[in-house]
Amino acid sequence: MHTAAKNQAETHLLEAAREFQKCMQCGKCRSVCPVFKEMGNELYVARGKNKLAEKIVSGDLQISARVKDAVNQCLNCKTCSANCPAGVSPEHVVLRLRWYITTQEGLGFFKALLFRQIVWRKWPIGLAAVLVGLCQRLLFGIGPKNPVRHLFPLFGFSKRRNFPTMALRSAQSRYPEVIPARTGAKRMRVGYFTGCAGNLIYTNVVKSVVDILTAYGCEVVIPKRQKCNGTPVLANGDYEGARRLMEHNFNLFKKYDFDAIVVACSSCGLSLKKEINLFIEPGDELTAFTGKVRDINEFIHNSLDIKQEHLGPLPYRVTYHDPCHLVRGQGISAEPRNLLRRIPGIEFKELTEAAVCCGSAGSYCLTHYDTAIKINNHKVRHIREAGVDMVATACPTCVMHIQDNLLQHNSPEDVRFVVEILADSLRAAGTI
């Protein structure tokens, strides 16, 4: 290993050691870890991973397939951190171990191609999304009885899986970079980080955000050169790839004079608010940047003057699922609920264990699908018990994963973003 990589590997282990040394081995994490509840393996819980890290740092344990499996069995849901009496952040131990393994063994051909080329260059993902979208339409959405599903395992997917329909045209291509406020004088200049899922799959979310903000006096800017926020790359052990993406987005967005930067994806928000601190030099520029980042629910709730008469009735029974990266990552829970409760006609029902991870965890539900579905079965059961028409949330992968499992259970509930439902209400009243 060359010197730079060796130094980086040592740094990752040193940072992991600072965390796991605080662990009291009390086992509190066993009672809250969604993965441990399904697997029952001590290696898959935070205490076990802390012990693995300790052995690796001391040199008593070498990287093996079993070690890598244990390190990858983590949702990064932050539940263990939120409940740890010693104040340990086990997800930081896990991430550092993943980065350490990458510096030791390399990224591998597929991940290097995906993270360093396809994700970085951006256009290959856009092209792939269009091709997948065309195939989905030609094959009638690849329904549960479609024989094409037998090909899914060739690409590492379960035959049971239901995928969202990809957009044939990206959200970013539908708008100019600068979208003027629609009424009256401009109140604020707001940057919009759309995220990959909003840009290529959930384009109605982008439309909802733009329509609401411009109707309430915001000039919206969607920088065309924005790239992936870096969280999926970070979670898969590519420290350098994540650094490259986060530095790019930081340098891009700081060129604009924004009053706020909004995001409608909880993971993107966490990345731009907090994870970016891993890669950008501390200082006034970084503080100013992260201080402007707002989750869209947070921004609408606290910064826009939406009056009750602006809202039209919607005849829905709605519950809300807390995305991990919003409720524990950003401390946002009340704002999306308050927005839903304000909409006339909506009957809001609190979901049992609303803040428990749904099992999606970004790429985890791709690489560990069977476990992810077992975790999600609890969420689906609570949704069905709530007796609602719709589940609202604020994370694309939560939407994908919950909707997938509801379809597998032949449950009729729809899964949507809070901002979409709010936009529907504003449209019903003729406000936007």
C-alpha positions in Angstrom: 0.0 0.0 0.0 1.4 3.4 -0.9 2.1 5.9 1.9 -1.0 8.2 1.4 -3.4 5.2 1.5 -1.6 3.7 4.5 -1.8 7.0 6.4 -5.5 7.3 5.5 -6.2 3.8 6.7 -4.5 4.5 10.0 -6.6 7.7 10.3 -9.8 5.8 9.8 -8.9 3.2 12.4 -7.9 6.0 14.9 -11.2 7.7 14.4 -13.0 4.4 14.9 -11.1 3.8 18.1 -12.1 7.1 19.6 -15.7 6.0 19.3 -15.6 2.3 20.3 -13.5 3.0 23.3 -16.5 4.8 24.9 -18.6 1.6 24.6 -19.5 0.1 28.0 -20.6 -3.2 26.5 -24.0 -2.8 28.2 -26.0 -4.2 25.3 -28.6 -1.5 25.1 -28.1 -1.5 21.3 -29.4 -5.1 21.1 -32.9 -3.9 22.2 -33.2 -1.3 19.4 -31.2 -2.5 16.4 -33.6 -3.5 13.5 -31.0 -5.9 12.0 -30.3 -7.6 15.3 -34.0 -8.1 15.9 -34.2 -10.1 12.6 -30.8 -11.8 12.6 -30.0 -12.4 16.3 -26.3 -12.3 15.6 -24.1 -10.4 18.1 -21.7 -9.5 15.2 -24.6 -7.5 13.6 -25.3 -5.3 16.5 -23.4 -2.2 17.5 -21.7 -3.8 20.5 -20.4 -6.6 18.3 -19.1 -4.2 15.7 -17.3 -2.2 18.4 -15.6 -5.4 19.5 -14.6 -6.2 15.9 -13.2 -2.7 15.5 -11.2 -3.1 18.7 -9.7 -6.4 17.5 -8.8 -4.9 14.1 -7.1 -1.9 15.6 -5.1 -4.1 18.0 -4.0 -6.3 15.1 -5.6 -9.4 16.6 -8.1 -9.7 13.7 -7.6 -9.7 10.0 -10.1 -8.6 7.4 -12.1 -11.7 6.3 -15.4 -12.4 4.5 -17.1 -12.8 7.9 -15.7 -9.5 9.1 -16.9 -7.7 6.0 -20.3 -9.2 6.2 -20.7 -8.0 9.8 -19.5 -4.5 8.9 -21.9 -4.3 6.0 -24.9 -5.4 8.1 -25.7 -1.9 9.2 -28.6 0.4 8.2 -26.9 3.6 9.4 -30.3 4.3 10.9 -28.6 5.9 14.0 -31.0 4.2 16.4 -28.1 2.7 18.4 -26.5 6.2 18.7 -29.8 7.8 19.8 -30.2 5.2 22.6 -26.6 4.7 23.7 -26.1 5.7 27.4 -22.4 6.2 26.8 -22.9 8.5 23.8 -21.2 6.2 21.3 -21.9 6.7 17.6 -21.5 3.2 16.3 -22.4 4.2 12.7 -19.2 6.2 12.6 -17.3 3.1 13.7 -18.9 1.2 10.8 -18.2 3.8 8.2 -14.6 4.1 9.3 -14.2 0.3 9.1 -15.7 0.3 5.6 -13.3 3.0 4.5 -10.4 1.2 6.1 -11.3 -2.0 4.3 -11.4 -0.1 1.0 -8.0 1.4 1.6 -6.6 -2.0 2.4 -8.3 -4.0 -0.4 -9.2 -1.5 -3.0 -12.7 -0.5 -4.2 -13.2 -3.3 -6.7 -13.9 -3.0 -10.4 -17.7 -2.6 -10.2 -17.8 0.0 -7.4 -15.0 1.9 -9.0 -16.8 2.0 -12.3 -20.1 3.0 -10.6 -18.9 5.6 -8.1 -15.8 7.0 -9.9 -17.2 7.1 -13.4 -21.0 6.6 -13.8 -22.1 8.5 -10.8 -19.4 11.2 -11.2 -20.1 11.8 -14.9 -23.9 11.9 -14.2 -25.1 11.5 -17.9 -24.8 7.7 -17.9 -27.3 7.5 -15.0 -29.7 9.8 -16.9 -29.4 7.7 -20.0 -29.8 4.5 -18.0 -32.9 5.9 -16.3 -34.5 6.7 -19.7 -33.7 3.2 -21.1 -35.2 1.5 -17.9 -38.2 3.8 -18.1 -38.8 2.8 -21.7 -38.5 -0.9 -20.9 -40.9 -0.5 -17.9 -43.5 1.0 -20.2 -43.0 -1.5 -23.0 -43.3 -4.4 -20.5 -46.4 -2.9 -18.8 -44.5 -2.0 -15.6 -43.1 -5.4 -15.1 -46.0 -6.6 -13.0 -45.9 -9.5 -10.5 -46.7 -12.1 -13.1 -44.4 -10.8 -15.8 -41.9 -13.5 -16.9 -39.2 -10.8 -17.2 -38.9 -11.0 -13.4 -37.0 -14.3 -13.8 -34.1 -12.2 -15.2 -33.9 -10.1 -12.0 -31.5 -12.4 -10.2 -29.0 -12.0 -13.0 -28.7 -8.4 -11.9 -28.7 -9.2 -8.2 -32.4 -8.3 -7.6 -35.1 -10.5 -6.0 -37.9 -11.7 -8.4 -40.4 -10.3 -5.9 -39.2 -6.7 -6.1 -41.3 -3.9 -7.4 -39.5 -0.9 -8.8 -40.7 2.7 -9.2 -41.2 3.8 -12.8 -38.3 5.9 -14.1 -39.0 9.2 -15.7 -38.5 9.6 -19.4 -37.3 13.1 -18.9 -35.3 14.3 -16.0 -36.8 17.0 -13.7 -33.7 19.2 -14.2 -34.2 19.3 -17.9 -37.8 20.6 -17.5 -36.7 23.8 -15.9 -34.3 26.7 -16.6 -31.6 27.1 -14.1 -33.3 30.2 -12.6 -37.0 30.0 -12.1 -38.5 33.4 -11.1 -41.0 34.0 -8.3 -44.5 33.9 -9.8 -46.2 36.6 -7.7 -45.1 39.9 -6.4 -41.6 40.9 -5.5 -39.0 38.3 -4.9 -38.7 37.5 -1.2 -35.9 35.0 -1.2 -33.4 33.4 -3.6 -33.4 29.6 -2.9 -31.1 27.0 -4.2 -32.7 23.6 -4.8 -30.6 20.4 -4.5 -32.9 17.9 -6.3 -31.0 14.7 -5.6 -30.8 11.8 -8.1 -34.1 10.2 -7.1 -36.0 13.5 -7.5 -34.4 14.2 -10.8 -34.8 10.8 -12.4 -37.7 9.1 -10.6 -39.9 11.3 -8.4 -40.1 14.3 -10.7 -43.5 15.3 -9.3 -41.7 16.1 -6.0 -39.5 18.5 -7.9 -42.6 20.1 -9.5 -44.3 20.3 -6.1 -41.3 22.1 -4.5 -40.9 24.5 -7.4 -44.6 25.3 -7.6 -44.9 26.0 -3.9 -41.7 28.1 -3.5 -42.3 30.2 -6.6 -45.9 30.8 -5.5 -44.7 32.2 -2.2 -42.2 34.7 -3.6 -39.1 32.5 -3.9 -36.8 32.7 -6.9 -35.7 29.1 -7.3 -32.3 28.2 -8.7 -31.5 24.6 -9.7 -27.8 24.5 -10.5 -27.5 22.2 -13.6 -24.0 20.9 -12.6 -25.0 19.4 -9.3 -24.1 15.8 -8.8 -25.0 12.9 -6.3 -24.8 14.1 -2.7 -22.2 11.4 -2.0 -24.0 9.5 0.8 -24.4 6.2 -1.2 -20.7 6.4 -2.1 -19.7 7.1 1.5 -21.8 4.3 2.8 -20.2 1.8 0.4 -16.7 2.5 1.7 -15.5 4.9 -1.0 -14.2 7.8 1.1 -12.3 9.5 -1.8 -15.3 9.2 -4.2 -17.6 10.8 -1.6 -15.1 13.5 -0.9 -14.9 14.3 -4.6 -18.7 14.6 -4.9 -19.2 16.7 -1.8 -16.4 19.1 -2.6 -18.0 19.5 -6.1 -21.4 20.3 -4.8 -20.0 22.6 -2.1 -17.9 24.6 -4.6 -20.9 24.8 -7.0 -23.5 26.0 -4.6 -21.3 28.5 -2.7 -20.9 30.4 -6.0 -24.5 31.5 -5.8 -25.8 34.1 -3.3 -28.6 31.9 -1.7 -30.8 32.8 1.2 -31.4 29.1 1.7 -30.6 25.7 0.0 -33.6 23.3 0.1 -33.6 19.5 -0.2 -36.6 17.1 -0.4 -34.6 14.0 0.3 -33.6 13.3 4.0 -30.3 11.7 3.0 -29.3 14.5 0.8 -30.2 16.9 3.6 -28.1 15.0 6.1 -25.2 14.9 3.6 -25.2 18.7 2.9 -25.8 19.6 6.6 -23.5 17.3 8.4 -21.6 14.6 6.4 -19.9 17.3 4.3 -18.0 18.3 7.5 -15.9 15.2 7.0 -14.4 16.6 3.8 -14.5 20.4 3.8 -12.0 22.4 5.8 -13.8 24.0 8.9 -14.3 27.7 8.5 -16.7 30.5 7.8 -17.5 29.3 4.3 -18.5 25.8 5.5 -20.5 27.2 8.4 -22.3 29.6 6.1 -23.1 26.8 3.6 -24.4 24.2 6.1 -26.4 26.9 7.9 -28.4 27.6 4.8 -29.4 23.9 4.1 -33.0 23.2 4.9 -35.2 20.1 4.5 -38.2 21.2 2.4 -40.7 20.4 5.2 -38.6 22.4 7.7 -38.3 25.4 5.2 -42.0 25.5 4.3 -43.1 25.2 7.9 -40.7 27.8 9.3 -40.2 30.2 6.4 -43.3 30.4 4.2 -46.5 32.1 5.2 -49.1 29.5 4.1 -52.4 30.6 5.5 -55.3 28.2 6.3 -57.4 29.7 3.5 -54.7 28.9 1.0 -55.3 25.1 1.5 -58.0 23.1 -0.2 -59.6 19.9 1.2 -58.2 16.5 0.5 -60.2 13.4 1.5 -57.4 11.2 2.8 -56.6 9.3 5.9 -52.9 9.7 6.2 -50.1 8.5 8.5 -46.5 9.5 8.6 -43.2 7.4 8.6 -40.1 9.2 10.0 -37.1 8.7 7.7 -34.0 7.9 9.9 -31.9 10.6 8.3 -34.6 13.1 9.0 -35.7 12.3 12.5 -32.4 11.2 14.0 -30.0 12.6 11.4 -31.5 16.1 11.4 -33.8 16.2 14.4 -36.9 16.9 12.3 -40.1 15.3 13.3 -42.9 17.8 14.1 -42.7 19.9 10.9 -43.9 17.4 8.4 -46.7 16.2 10.8 -47.8 19.8 11.3 -48.0 20.4 7.6 -50.2 17.4 7.1 -52.5 18.2 10.1 -53.1 21.7 8.6 -54.6 20.3 5.4 -58.4 20.4 5.6 -60.2 17.1 5.0 -57.1 15.0 6.0 -57.6 12.6 8.9 -54.1 12.2 10.4 -53.3 9.0 12.3 -50.1 8.5 14.1 -48.2 5.4 13.1 -47.1 2.8 15.6 -43.3 2.9 15.8 -43.2 5.6 13.2 -39.6 6.4 13.8 -38.4 2.8 13.5 -36.3 2.2 10.4 -38.3 0.7 7.4 -35.2 -1.3 6.3 -34.5 0.6 3.1 -31.3 2.3 4.1 -30.3 3.3 0.6 -28.4 0.5 -1.0 -28.9 -1.9 1.9 -32.3 -2.9 0.5 -30.5 -3.8 -2.7 -27.6 -5.7 -1.2 -29.5 -7.3 1.7 -33.0 -7.5 0.3 -34.4 -10.4 2.3 -33.4 -8.9 5.6 -34.6 -5.5 4.5 -38.1 -6.9 3.7 -38.2 -8.7 7.1 -37.6 -5.4 8.8 -40.1 -3.7 6.6 -42.8 -6.3 7.3 -43.3 -4.7 10.8 -43.8 -1.3 9.1 -46.4 -2.7 6.7 -48.2 -4.4 9.6 -48.4 -1.1 11.4 -49.6 0.8 8.3 -52.4 -1.8 7.7 -53.4 -1.6 11.4 -53.6 2.3 11.1 -56.4 1.9 8.5 -55.2 4.7 6.2 -55.3 5.5 2.5 -51.8 6.9 2.3 -48.4 6.9 4.0 -46.5 10.2 3.9 -42.7 10.4 4.3 -39.7 12.5 3.2 -37.2 10.0 1.8 -37.1 8.4 -1.7 -35.7 5.0 -0.7 -38.3 4.8 2.1 -41.0 5.5 -0.5 -39.6 2.8 -2.8 -39.2 0.2 -0.1 -42.5 0.7 1.7 -44.4 0.8 -1.6 -42.7 -2.3 -2.8 -43.6 -4.3 0.3 -47.2 -3.0 0.4 -47.6 -4.2 -3.2 -46.3 -7.6 -2.2 -48.9 -7.7 0.5 -51.6 -6.6 -1.9 -52.3 -3.6 0.3 -53.9 -0.6 -1.4 -52.1 2.2 0.5 -50.2 4.7 -1.5 -46.8 6.2 -0.4 -46.1 9.8 -1.1 -43.9 12.7 -0.1 -45.4 15.3 2.4 -44.6 18.1 -0.1 -46.6 16.4 -2.8 -49.7 16.1 -0.6 -49.3 19.8 0.5 -49.0 20.9 -3.2 -52.2 18.9 -4.0 -54.0 20.9 -1.3 -52.7 24.2 -2.5 -53.7 23.3 -6.1 -57.2 22.3 -4.8 -57.6 25.8 -3.5 -56.2 27.5 -6.6 -53.3 28.9 -4.6 -50.6 27.4 -6.9 
